Amino acid sequence: MAVTITPKAEPQDPSLPHPTLKAAPPALQAVDNEARQAALENISKDRRAQAWPIARWPLEKRVAHERTRVHLPRTYLARHGSDVRAVYPGTDIDQLVHRHYCERVAREEQDREKAMLEAEGKVLVMEGCPNYVGAEGILARRHEYLGPDPRVVGYFVDAAGEYHVKFYDTFLGDQWMDNRKWAFDVRQDEDGKWVDAAE
């Protein structure tokens, strides 16, 4: 008696179609320099138009979600150093920056500090700083030492998570942050559209 054994048919998984080669996405195609320059110009104009004058109340809220620090230059290009302020969760960074730069630099404090430092053989930090608004510096505010018309464009967040203010001066036509200058840049997103490289 011969018995034939037939194996049970196993269910077969549907096979996936082989990938077809597509054209390279727009981001990988050759970059059109004219389109890039036009996008860079448009984004620069938009960002400069949205920059808020530091002497006026900020238009937006930028709330810190964790404890960090903000670097606030004392003068144009931070030639006389920077102040560093702690920022706690829930603090509006724009308001903190606005309030800091609207504080008065009291002449009496400068004279008192200068006398103390001269006794120690040191020099006052704000001594010799140009006040771009009033040469006498009577009732001067901190923002008057940053330039004729400083505006906040945004912030740069470094590797430590600390904020650095990005300034644009409409009168000087200059963009600076801390002790260096900066420039706008653009990149293509996955859809091939030009966007701000900082985003």
C-alpha positions as a Markdown table, in Angstrom:
| # | Residue | x | y | z |
|---|---|---|---|---|
| 1 | Met | 0.0 | 0.0 | 0.0 |
| 2 | Ala | 1.6 | 3.1 | -1.2 |
| 3 | Val | 0.7 | 6.3 | 0.6 |
| 4 | Thr | 1.4 | 9.5 | -1.1 |
| 5 | Ile | 2.0 | 12.5 | 1.0 |
| 6 | Thr | 1.2 | 15.8 | -0.5 |
| 7 | Pro | 2.5 | 18.8 | 1.4 |
| 8 | Lys | 0.0 | 21.4 | 2.5 |
| 9 | Ala | 0.1 | 24.5 | 0.4 |
| 10 | Glu | 1.6 | 27.4 | 2.5 |
| 11 | Pro | 0.1 | 30.8 | 2.2 |
| 12 | Gln | 2.2 | 33.1 | 0.0 |
| 13 | Asp | 2.9 | 36.7 | 1.0 |
| 14 | Pro | 2.1 | 39.1 | -1.7 |
| 15 | Ser | 5.3 | 40.3 | -3.4 |
| 16 | Leu | 6.1 | 44.0 | -3.4 |
| 17 | Pro | 6.6 | 45.7 | -6.7 |
| 18 | His | 10.1 | 46.5 | -7.6 |
| 19 | Pro | 10.9 | 50.2 | -7.0 |
| 20 | Thr | 11.0 | 52.2 | -10.2 |
| 21 | Leu | 13.7 | 54.9 | -10.6 |
| 22 | Lys | 12.2 | 58.3 | -10.5 |
| 23 | Ala | 13.7 | 61.6 | -11.4 |
| 24 | Ala | 15.7 | 63.2 | -8.7 |
| 25 | Pro | 13.6 | 65.4 | -6.3 |
| 26 | Pro | 13.8 | 69.1 | -7.0 |
| 27 | Ala | 16.1 | 69.6 | -4.0 |
| 28 | Leu | 18.7 | 67.4 | -5.6 |
| 29 | Gln | 18.4 | 68.9 | -9.1 |
| 30 | Ala | 20.8 | 71.6 | -10.2 |
| 31 | Val | 20.3 | 74.8 | -8.3 |
| 32 | Asp | 19.0 | 77.7 | -10.3 |
| 33 | Asn | 21.1 | 80.7 | -9.0 |
| 34 | Glu | 18.7 | 83.3 | -10.3 |
| 35 | Ala | 15.8 | 81.7 | -8.4 |
| 36 | Arg | 18.0 | 81.3 | -5.3 |
| 37 | Gln | 19.0 | 85.0 | -5.4 |
| 38 | Ala | 15.4 | 86.1 | -5.9 |
| 39 | Ala | 14.2 | 83.9 | -3.0 |
| 40 | Leu | 17.0 | 85.3 | -0.8 |
| 41 | Glu | 16.1 | 88.8 | -1.6 |
| 42 | Asn | 12.4 | 88.2 | -0.9 |
| 43 | Ile | 13.1 | 86.4 | 2.4 |
| 44 | Ser | 15.5 | 89.2 | 3.5 |
| 45 | Lys | 12.9 | 91.9 | 2.8 |
| 46 | Asp | 10.3 | 90.0 | 4.8 |
| 47 | Arg | 12.5 | 89.3 | 7.8 |
| 48 | Arg | 13.7 | 93.0 | 7.9 |
| 49 | Ala | 10.1 | 94.2 | 7.6 |
| 50 | Gln | 9.1 | 91.9 | 10.5 |
| 51 | Ala | 12.1 | 93.0 | 12.7 |
| 52 | Trp | 10.8 | 95.1 | 15.7 |
| 53 | Pro | 12.5 | 98.2 | 16.9 |
| 54 | Ile | 14.1 | 97.5 | 20.2 |
| 55 | Ala | 12.9 | 100.8 | 21.7 |
| 56 | Arg | 9.3 | 99.8 | 21.1 |
| 57 | Trp | 7.2 | 97.0 | 22.6 |
| 58 | Pro | 7.7 | 93.6 | 20.7 |
| 59 | Leu | 5.0 | 92.5 | 18.4 |
| 60 | Glu | 5.2 | 88.8 | 19.2 |
| 61 | Lys | 5.7 | 86.5 | 22.1 |
| 62 | Arg | 8.7 | 84.2 | 22.2 |
| 63 | Val | 8.3 | 82.1 | 25.4 |
| 64 | Ala | 11.1 | 80.1 | 26.8 |
| 65 | His | 10.1 | 76.5 | 27.6 |
| 66 | Glu | 13.2 | 75.7 | 29.7 |
| 67 | Arg | 15.8 | 77.5 | 31.7 |
| 68 | Thr | 18.4 | 79.1 | 29.5 |
| 69 | Arg | 20.4 | 82.3 | 29.1 |
| 70 | Val | 20.3 | 85.3 | 26.7 |
| 71 | His | 23.4 | 87.1 | 25.6 |
| 72 | Leu | 22.8 | 90.9 | 25.4 |
| 73 | Pro | 25.6 | 93.0 | 23.8 |
| 74 | Arg | 26.3 | 96.3 | 25.6 |
| 75 | Thr | 27.4 | 98.1 | 22.4 |
| 76 | Tyr | 27.5 | 97.7 | 18.6 |
| 77 | Leu | 29.2 | 94.5 | 17.7 |
| 78 | Ala | 29.7 | 93.8 | 21.5 |
| 79 | Arg | 32.9 | 95.8 | 21.5 |
| 80 | His | 32.5 | 96.4 | 25.2 |
| 81 | Gly | 31.2 | 92.9 | 26.1 |
| 82 | Ser | 27.8 | 91.4 | 26.7 |
| 83 | Asp | 25.5 | 91.0 | 29.6 |
| 84 | Val | 24.1 | 87.5 | 30.2 |
| 85 | Arg | 20.7 | 87.2 | 31.7 |
| 86 | Ala | 19.1 | 84.0 | 33.0 |
| 87 | Val | 15.7 | 83.1 | 31.5 |
| 88 | Tyr | 13.3 | 80.9 | 33.3 |
| 89 | Pro | 10.5 | 78.7 | 31.8 |
| 90 | Gly | 7.5 | 80.8 | 30.9 |
| 91 | Thr | 9.5 | 84.0 | 30.4 |
| 92 | Asp | 8.8 | 86.0 | 27.2 |
| 93 | Ile | 12.3 | 86.5 | 25.7 |
| 94 | Asp | 11.2 | 89.4 | 23.5 |
| 95 | Gln | 9.9 | 91.3 | 26.6 |
| 96 | Leu | 13.1 | 90.6 | 28.6 |
| 97 | Val | 15.3 | 91.9 | 25.7 |
| 98 | His | 13.0 | 95.0 | 25.3 |
| 99 | Arg | 13.1 | 95.8 | 29.1 |
| 100 | His | 16.8 | 95.3 | 29.3 |
| 101 | Tyr | 17.6 | 97.7 | 26.5 |
| 102 | Cys | 15.1 | 100.3 | 27.7 |
| 103 | Glu | 16.8 | 100.6 | 31.1 |
| 104 | Arg | 18.5 | 103.9 | 31.7 |
| 105 | Val | 22.2 | 104.1 | 32.1 |
| 106 | Ala | 22.5 | 106.5 | 35.0 |
| 107 | Arg | 25.2 | 109.1 | 34.8 |
| 108 | Glu | 25.7 | 109.0 | 38.6 |
| 109 | Glu | 26.2 | 105.2 | 38.5 |
| 110 | Gln | 28.7 | 105.6 | 35.7 |
| 111 | Asp | 30.6 | 108.3 | 37.7 |
| 112 | Arg | 30.5 | 106.3 | 40.9 |
| 113 | Glu | 31.6 | 103.1 | 39.1 |
| 114 | Lys | 34.3 | 105.0 | 37.3 |
| 115 | Ala | 35.7 | 106.4 | 40.5 |
| 116 | Met | 35.7 | 102.9 | 42.1 |
| 117 | Leu | 37.5 | 101.3 | 39.1 |
| 118 | Glu | 40.0 | 104.1 | 38.8 |
| 119 | Ala | 41.0 | 103.5 | 42.4 |
| 120 | Glu | 41.6 | 99.9 | 41.4 |
| 121 | Gly | 43.4 | 100.9 | 38.2 |
| 122 | Lys | 40.7 | 99.6 | 35.9 |
| 123 | Val | 38.6 | 101.2 | 33.2 |
| 124 | Leu | 34.8 | 101.7 | 33.1 |
| 125 | Val | 33.2 | 99.3 | 30.6 |
| 126 | Met | 30.9 | 101.9 | 29.0 |
| 127 | Glu | 33.6 | 104.6 | 28.9 |
| 128 | Gly | 34.3 | 105.7 | 25.4 |
| 129 | Cys | 31.3 | 103.9 | 23.9 |
| 130 | Pro | 29.5 | 106.0 | 21.3 |
| 131 | Asn | 25.9 | 106.9 | 22.0 |
| 132 | Tyr | 24.3 | 106.9 | 18.6 |
| 133 | Val | 21.2 | 108.9 | 19.8 |
| 134 | Gly | 22.6 | 111.6 | 22.1 |
| 135 | Ala | 26.3 | 112.5 | 22.3 |
| 136 | Glu | 26.0 | 113.8 | 25.9 |
| 137 | Gly | 24.5 | 110.5 | 27.1 |
| 138 | Ile | 22.1 | 112.4 | 29.5 |
| 139 | Leu | 19.4 | 109.9 | 30.6 |
| 140 | Ala | 20.8 | 107.5 | 28.0 |
| 141 | Arg | 19.1 | 104.1 | 27.5 |
| 142 | Arg | 21.0 | 100.9 | 26.8 |
| 143 | His | 19.7 | 100.6 | 23.2 |
| 144 | Glu | 21.3 | 103.9 | 22.3 |
| 145 | Tyr | 24.7 | 102.3 | 22.3 |
| 146 | Leu | 23.7 | 99.6 | 19.8 |
| 147 | Gly | 23.3 | 101.8 | 16.8 |
| 148 | Pro | 21.1 | 104.5 | 15.3 |
| 149 | Asp | 18.1 | 102.2 | 14.8 |
| 150 | Pro | 18.6 | 98.7 | 16.1 |
| 151 | Arg | 15.9 | 96.1 | 15.4 |
| 152 | Val | 15.6 | 92.5 | 16.6 |
| 153 | Val | 15.2 | 90.1 | 13.7 |
| 154 | Gly | 15.3 | 87.0 | 15.7 |
| 155 | Tyr | 17.6 | 84.8 | 17.8 |
| 156 | Phe | 20.4 | 82.3 | 17.2 |
| 157 | Val | 20.3 | 79.3 | 19.6 |
| 158 | Asp | 23.8 | 77.9 | 20.1 |
| 159 | Ala | 24.7 | 74.3 | 20.9 |
| 160 | Ala | 24.3 | 75.0 | 24.7 |
| 161 | Gly | 20.7 | 76.2 | 24.1 |
| 162 | Glu | 21.5 | 79.8 | 24.9 |
| 163 | Tyr | 20.0 | 82.7 | 22.9 |
| 164 | His | 22.0 | 85.3 | 21.0 |
| 165 | Val | 20.1 | 88.3 | 19.6 |
| 166 | Lys | 20.3 | 88.9 | 15.9 |
| 167 | Phe | 20.1 | 92.7 | 15.1 |
| 168 | Tyr | 19.4 | 94.6 | 12.0 |
| 169 | Asp | 20.1 | 98.3 | 11.9 |
| 170 | Thr | 17.9 | 100.1 | 9.3 |
| 171 | Phe | 20.0 | 103.2 | 9.3 |
| 172 | Leu | 23.3 | 101.5 | 8.9 |
| 173 | Gly | 21.9 | 98.6 | 6.8 |
| 174 | Asp | 23.9 | 96.3 | 8.9 |
| 175 | Gln | 23.2 | 92.8 | 10.3 |
| 176 | Trp | 25.1 | 91.8 | 13.4 |
| 177 | Met | 25.0 | 89.4 | 16.4 |
| 178 | Asp | 27.4 | 89.5 | 19.3 |
| 179 | Asn | 30.8 | 90.4 | 17.9 |
| 180 | Arg | 30.2 | 89.3 | 14.3 |
| 181 | Lys | 28.1 | 90.0 | 11.3 |
| 182 | Trp | 25.6 | 87.6 | 9.9 |
| 183 | Ala | 23.7 | 87.2 | 6.7 |
| 184 | Phe | 20.4 | 85.6 | 5.5 |
| 185 | Asp | 20.6 | 82.3 | 3.7 |
| 186 | Val | 18.1 | 80.1 | 1.9 |
| 187 | Arg | 17.8 | 76.4 | 1.2 |
| 188 | Gln | 15.4 | 74.2 | -0.7 |
| 189 | Asp | 12.9 | 72.1 | 1.2 |
| 190 | Glu | 11.8 | 68.7 | 0.2 |
| 191 | Asp | 9.1 | 70.2 | -2.1 |
| 192 | Gly | 11.8 | 72.3 | -3.9 |
| 193 | Lys | 10.6 | 75.6 | -2.5 |
| 194 | Trp | 13.1 | 78.1 | -1.2 |
| 195 | Val | 12.9 | 78.7 | 2.6 |
| 196 | Asp | 14.9 | 80.5 | 5.2 |
| 197 | Ala | 17.9 | 78.3 | 6.1 |
| 198 | Ala | 17.6 | 79.2 | 9.8 |
| 199 | Glu | 14.2 | 77.4 | 10.0 |
